[in-house]
Amino acid sequence: MNWFERLQQAAVWRRMRAALLDPDRLRQLLTRNLPLKLLSLLIAFSLWFFVNFGERDSEESLKVPLELRNIPAHLMITSPRVDFIDLRVSGPRALLGRIDRNRLSIGLDLGGVRPGPAVFRVDPASLNLPRGVQALRINPSQITLETERVSHKPVPVRLRLGGKLPPDLQVGDTKVSPETVQITGPASDVHDIAAVNTEPLDVSSATAGTIERELRLDPAGDYISFSANRVAAQLRIEEVQTTREFKTVPVDVHNAVTAYRVTPERVRLSVRGPRRVLNNLELQPGAVYIEADGVPLGQHMVKLSVDLPAGVDVVSLDPDKVELVLVKARRGSKGRR
């Protein structure tokens, strides 16, 4: 401040002091242009009232995210989650517009909770609302959470089939990898789970052979998780096997060069194979036979041979050996005697 400004300031203070000490002069200062001064005061008061009281009745509804913090590692929440709190606030419109909705949240500290129900009151003071904005209503005003101890357990995986197999087909061996998975969840739920299932493997259009698929695991509960969510499944489809008995099958002799006699001449044959094959199987002549080539003359106990279609096996042959007698034939004669 230079010397000229200091002189002006001193002159102003002297005039103010003289006015305050002279009542007549003070009265003149207050009453001079009184209507204009009253109008100015009214305008100033109106502006002040509008800013401070004109928008106080403005209200707004907000959806505030609820954050759960410091959940103990050995516990998990098993009650329905509350993700948002409905908040009704009021205040001047200018202040309501300053609320940062992206940063507004309510946090619940779960540090130190024990298994069982826990009740938390939603405190509006934690919202950090602008000064002049107040919370009218909070819904819900308190949160009840149910917590339970976390448990782990290995359980087997079961392959689940869907659809109906075509006729004459059946399921053979089945494999899944991994064969077991570890489940994690509330102790009460984990205790009740003995196995987990795969999603259905459709076999309605299957054919004989091996099927390989990657399958998801079916959910075991709202709060249960698996160490692996997918498994590799292998399934063998095979034809239905059945048994059929032929009671009087003639015994034939192949490549006999002389007369022969077979005792007994008929046997009982039991076979096993695909049902569709056995249902239509008719044994051809010579299906049960003796190979006589190289067998010397005389009496012999000979093991029988059986000629069957591929996939059909002998279950039993009664008897499995017969008596074959080869004799020197008369001139011009050959075959059975």
C-alpha positions in Angstrom: 0.0 0.0 0.0 1.5 3.4 -1.1 1.2 6.7 0.8 -1.8 7.9 -1.2 -3.9 4.8 -0.4 -3.0 5.1 3.3 -4.2 8.8 3.3 -7.5 7.8 1.7 -8.0 5.0 4.2 -7.3 7.4 7.1 -9.8 9.9 5.7 -12.6 7.2 5.5 -12.0 6.1 9.1 -12.2 9.8 10.3 -15.6 10.3 8.5 -17.0 7.1 9.9 -15.9 8.0 13.4 -17.4 11.5 13.0 -20.7 10.0 11.8 -20.9 7.6 14.8 -20.2 10.4 17.3 -22.8 12.7 15.7 -26.3 11.3 16.1 -27.9 13.7 13.7 -25.4 12.8 11.0 -25.9 9.1 11.6 -29.7 9.5 11.3 -29.2 11.3 8.0 -27.1 8.5 6.7 -29.7 5.8 7.7 -32.7 7.7 6.4 -31.2 9.0 3.1 -32.7 7.1 0.1 -34.7 4.9 2.6 -37.1 3.3 0.1 -34.1 2.2 -2.1 -32.3 0.8 0.8 -35.4 -1.1 2.0 -35.9 -2.5 -1.5 -32.2 -3.6 -1.7 -32.6 -5.3 1.7 -35.8 -7.1 0.6 -34.1 -8.4 -2.5 -31.1 -9.7 -0.6 -33.4 -11.4 2.0 -35.4 -13.0 -0.8 -32.3 -14.4 -2.5 -31.0 -15.7 0.8 -34.4 -17.3 1.6 -34.6 -18.9 -1.9 -31.1 -20.4 -1.7 -31.6 -21.8 1.9 -35.3 -22.7 2.1 -36.7 -22.6 -1.5 -35.6 -26.2 -2.4 -35.6 -27.9 1.0 -38.7 -29.9 0.1 -37.1 -31.6 -3.0 -36.8 -35.3 -2.6 -35.2 -38.1 -4.5 -35.0 -41.9 -4.4 -31.6 -43.7 -4.7 -30.6 -47.3 -5.0 -27.4 -47.7 -3.0 -25.2 -50.8 -3.3 -24.7 -52.9 -0.1 -21.1 -54.1 0.3 -20.2 -56.9 2.7 -16.7 -56.5 4.1 -14.2 -58.6 6.1 -16.1 -61.9 5.8 -14.2 -64.5 7.8 -12.5 -67.1 5.5 -14.0 -70.0 7.4 -17.6 -68.7 7.1 -20.0 -68.2 4.2 -23.4 -66.4 3.9 -26.3 -68.8 3.4 -29.2 -66.4 3.6 -30.6 -64.5 0.6 -28.3 -61.7 -0.4 -29.4 -58.0 -0.2 -27.5 -56.2 -3.0 -29.2 -52.8 -2.8 -30.7 -50.5 -0.2 -33.6 -48.2 -1.2 -32.8 -44.7 0.1 -35.1 -41.6 0.1 -33.3 -38.3 0.6 -34.3 -34.6 0.7 -32.5 -31.3 0.4 -31.9 -28.4 -2.0 -32.0 -29.5 -5.6 -28.5 -28.1 -6.2 -27.1 -30.3 -3.4 -29.0 -33.4 -4.6 -27.3 -32.9 -7.9 -23.9 -33.1 -6.3 -24.4 -36.6 -5.0 -22.0 -39.0 -6.8 -24.1 -42.1 -7.3 -21.2 -44.1 -8.6 -19.3 -43.7 -5.3 -22.3 -44.0 -3.0 -22.4 -47.3 -1.1 -23.2 -48.8 2.3 -20.7 -51.2 3.9 -21.4 -53.8 6.5 -18.3 -55.0 8.5 -18.6 -58.8 9.1 -15.3 -59.1 10.9 -15.8 -61.2 14.1 -19.2 -62.7 13.3 -19.9 -66.3 14.4 -21.9 -69.0 12.7 -25.6 -68.3 13.0 -27.8 -65.3 12.4 -26.3 -61.8 12.7 -28.3 -58.5 12.6 -26.8 -55.3 11.2 -28.4 -51.8 11.4 -28.0 -49.7 8.3 -26.5 -46.4 9.4 -27.2 -43.4 7.2 -24.2 -41.6 8.7 -22.0 -43.9 6.7 -23.3 -42.5 3.4 -21.3 -39.3 3.5 -24.1 -37.2 2.0 -23.5 -33.5 1.3 -24.2 -31.1 4.1 -27.8 -30.0 3.9 -29.0 -33.4 2.5 -30.7 -35.7 4.9 -31.9 -39.3 4.7 -35.7 -39.6 5.0 -36.2 -43.3 4.7 -34.0 -46.4 4.4 -35.4 -49.7 3.3 -34.5 -52.2 4.7 -33.2 -50.4 7.8 -31.6 -53.5 9.2 -30.1 -56.6 7.5 -30.2 -60.1 8.9 -27.5 -62.5 7.6 -27.2 -66.2 8.2 -23.6 -67.5 8.2 -22.4 -71.1 8.4 -19.1 -72.8 8.6 -17.4 -73.7 5.3 -16.8 -77.5 4.8 -15.0 -79.5 2.1 -15.5 -83.2 1.0 -14.5 -85.4 -1.9 -17.5 -87.2 -3.5 -17.8 -89.6 -6.5 -19.1 -88.4 -9.9 -22.0 -90.4 -11.4 -22.8 -90.5 -15.1 -26.4 -89.7 -15.7 -28.1 -91.0 -18.9 -30.9 -89.4 -20.8 -33.3 -90.8 -23.3 -34.1 -94.4 -24.0 -31.7 -96.8 -25.7 -32.8 -98.4 -29.0 -34.2 -101.9 -28.7 -31.6 -104.7 -28.4 -28.9 -102.3 -27.0 -27.6 -102.0 -23.5 -25.1 -100.0 -21.5 -21.7 -101.7 -20.9 -18.8 -100.1 -19.0 -18.9 -96.4 -18.0 -16.0 -94.2 -17.0 -15.7 -90.6 -15.9 -12.5 -88.6 -15.4 -12.0 -87.3 -12.8 -13.9 -90.0 -10.8 -14.2 -87.7 -7.8 -14.5 -84.0 -7.2 -14.1 -81.9 -4.0 -17.2 -80.0 -3.0 -17.2 -76.8 -1.0 -20.1 -75.2 0.8 -22.1 -74.9 4.1 -21.2 -77.8 6.4 -24.9 -78.9 6.7 -25.3 -79.1 2.9 -21.9 -80.8 2.3 -22.7 -83.5 4.9 -25.8 -84.5 3.0 -24.2 -84.9 -0.4 -23.1 -88.4 -1.2 -22.3 -88.0 -5.0 -22.7 -85.5 -7.8 -24.3 -86.2 -11.2 -23.3 -85.1 -14.7 -25.7 -83.5 -17.0 -27.7 -86.1 -18.9 -25.9 -87.9 -21.8 -28.5 -88.6 -24.5 -28.4 -92.2 -25.7 -31.7 -92.2 -27.6 -30.0 -92.5 -31.0 -26.9 -94.4 -29.9 -25.5 -97.4 -31.8 -23.2 -100.2 -30.6 -19.7 -98.8 -29.8 -18.0 -96.3 -27.6 -19.4 -92.8 -26.8 -17.0 -90.1 -25.5 -18.3 -86.7 -24.3 -17.3 -83.8 -22.0 -20.1 -83.1 -19.6 -20.9 -80.4 -17.1 -21.8 -81.3 -13.5 -25.3 -80.7 -12.3 -25.6 -78.0 -9.6 -25.8 -79.6 -6.1 -27.1 -76.5 -4.3 -27.1 -72.7 -4.3 -24.0 -72.5 -2.2 -22.1 -75.6 -3.3 -19.1 -75.3 -5.6 -16.9 -78.0 -7.3 -13.2 -78.4 -7.7 -14.0 -79.2 -11.4 -17.1 -78.2 -13.2 -16.7 -80.5 -16.2 -15.7 -84.2 -16.6 -14.7 -86.5 -19.5 -17.2 -89.3 -19.8 -16.8 -92.6 -21.7 -19.7 -95.0 -22.3 -19.7 -98.4 -24.1 -23.0 -99.4 -25.9 -23.3 -103.1 -26.7 -26.0 -105.4 -28.0 -28.2 -107.1 -25.6 -26.9 -110.7 -25.0 -29.2 -113.6 -24.6 -29.1 -117.4 -24.5 -30.9 -119.9 -26.7 -31.1 -123.7 -26.5 -31.4 -126.2 -29.3 -32.5 -129.6 -27.9 -32.0 -132.1 -30.7 -29.1 -131.1 -33.0 -28.0 -133.8 -35.4 -24.3 -134.7 -35.3 -22.7 -134.8 -38.8 -19.4 -136.4 -39.8 -17.2 -134.6 -42.2 -14.7 -136.2 -44.6 -15.5 -139.8 -43.7 -14.0 -142.2 -46.2 -15.6 -145.3 -44.8 -18.8 -146.4 -43.1 -19.4 -145.0 -39.6 -21.7 -144.9 -36.6 -22.2 -142.1 -34.1 -23.6 -142.5 -30.7 -25.6 -140.5 -29.7 -26.7 -139.1 -33.1 -28.2 -135.9 -31.6 -27.0 -133.5 -28.8 -28.3 -130.6 -26.8 -26.7 -127.2 -27.7 -26.9 -123.9 -25.7 -25.5 -120.8 -27.3 -25.2 -117.1 -26.3 -25.0 -114.0 -28.5 -26.8 -110.8 -29.6 -30.6 -111.1 -29.1 -31.3 -109.8 -32.6 -29.1 -112.6 -34.0 -30.3 -115.5 -31.8 -34.0 -114.6 -32.4 -33.6 -115.5 -36.1 -30.9 -118.1 -35.8 -31.5 -121.4 -37.7 -28.7 -123.9 -37.4 -27.5 -125.1 -40.8 -27.0 -128.9 -41.5 -23.6 -129.9 -40.2 -23.5 -127.1 -37.6 -22.4 -129.7 -35.0 -20.0 -132.1 -36.5 -17.0 -134.5 -36.2 -13.9 -134.1 -38.4 -13.2 -137.7 -39.5 -10.3 -137.0 -41.8 -7.3 -139.0 -40.6 -9.2 -140.9 -37.9 -8.3 -144.7 -38.2 -10.8 -147.5 -38.2 -12.2 -148.5 -34.9 -14.1 -147.0 -32.0 -13.3 -143.5 -30.7 -14.6 -140.9 -28.3 -14.4 -137.7 -30.3 -14.9 -134.1 -29.3 -17.6 -132.3 -31.2 -17.0 -129.1 -33.2 -19.7 -126.4 -33.7 -20.0 -123.9 -36.6 -21.8 -120.7 -35.5 -22.3 -117.1 -36.8 -19.8 -114.5 -35.7 -20.6 -113.2 -32.2 -22.4 -116.3 -31.1 -20.6 -118.6 -28.6 -21.2 -122.0 -27.2 -22.5 -122.1 -23.7 -22.9 -125.8 -23.3 -22.9 -128.9 -25.4 -24.4 -132.1 -24.0 -22.6 -134.3 -24.5 -19.5 -132.6 -25.8 -18.0 -136.0 -26.9 -19.7 -138.8 -28.8 -18.7 -142.3 -29.8 -17.5 -142.6 -33.4 -17.1 -146.0 -34.9 -15.4 -146.3 -38.3 -15.7 -149.7 -40.0 -14.4 -151.1 -43.2 -17.1 -150.5 -45.7 -18.4 -153.0 -48.2 -17.6 -152.3 -51.8 -19.8 -149.5 -53.0 -21.0 -148.4 -49.5 -20.0 -145.3 -47.5 -21.6 -143.3 -44.7 -23.7 -144.1 -41.7 -24.5 -147.7 -40.8 
